[in-house]
């Protein structure tokens, strides 16, 4: 129980502002549209290998980011790491551990991305907009997670009354949503390859 008491994070709304809720809505809409694209892709003949599974994966990612926008689960992870470091006596060296953790996380992310790109090359070639949106979002999230002071100051800069971090995050979400909407609205027959034949019993 002492471990739980030393964690500062609490399950509460992290950004109750109108823009915070608008971003949550944007993530939710993107997740729903990706799921609809997965369903649509599953019914279409001649689709790229793994298309339905990849769209479902993106839908789950956007759904998680939707929930995490308000719960701020990365703060919980940071809190747990802080308590563990304090109890095990290496709290003073936590910066070095953070650096190794970030490097390991980036290496895992890059290797996973490389595997997915090579494994499903045809899908990503046709879905460049989706790849751009995900890359944009993941880069934005990684930069926020590192939390360098000068980066935080830059992201809080206002452009036309809107913070730069709002614009960057919403831009990434918009790219993912647009890619999913394009796939969802695409006629089923347009995905059929030239050598596709309808067989009759």
PyMOL commands that set and color helices and strands:
alter all, ss='L'
color gray80, all
select helices_A, chain A and resi 2-5+18-43+51-71+73-88+91-119+121-126+128-146+149-155+164-185+188-191
alter helices_A, ss='H'
color red, helices_A
select strands_A, chain A and resi 158-159+162-163
alter strands_A, ss='S'
color yellow, strands_A
deselect
rebuild
show_as cartoon
